Amino acid sequence: MDLQDQLKNLFPDMVSEDVSEETIDDIDNLWIQDDPIICKYEKRKGKPITILEGYTGATEDFKQLAKELKTKLSVGGSFKDDKIIIQGDYRDKIMNILKDKGFKVKRVGG
């Protein structure tokens, strides 16, 4: 007897909702936009940083993207003023990750 059967026995009036694959696929396409995201390189206090800006979607989606990038690259960073700031020069890796997600990315500087 699996978990679904146990739940049906406990709550016979409950109607189960199946999660379809369409809703899962929609989650991956949250951030697609027409204008390219600008990926640029700067030095602040002598240390290199990568800045991503130009996202036109929801702020929560951009924060989630920032967290995912920091996790994949295993680096620190922050989200301030509608910009993602990543510690270090990771423009090439970030551009590849964003292109795999379906973004248009424009490299600025150097």
C-alpha positions, 0 to 999 in steps of 0.5 A: 500500500503506497502513500496515495492509497493510505491518503485515500483511506484516511480522506475518502472525500478528498479529490486528488490533483495530479501535477501535469508536466506542463506546469513543470515546464512552465517553471523553467521558462519564467525568465525569457525576455526580448531584450538581452541581459547585459553582462559586464566586468568591473573592478571595485576596490581592486577586485573583479566583479561581474554585473548582470543588468537589463532584466525586465521581468519580476524581481523575484525571478531575477533574485532566484536567477542570482541564487542559482548562478551563485550556487552553480559557480560556487561564488559569492554575490548579491542582488541590488538595484535590479542588478546581479553582482557576482564576485570574480570574472565569470562572464563566459560561464555566466553567458553560457548558463544564461544561453542554455536557459534561453536568454539573449546575453550581450557582453559589454567591456573587455 
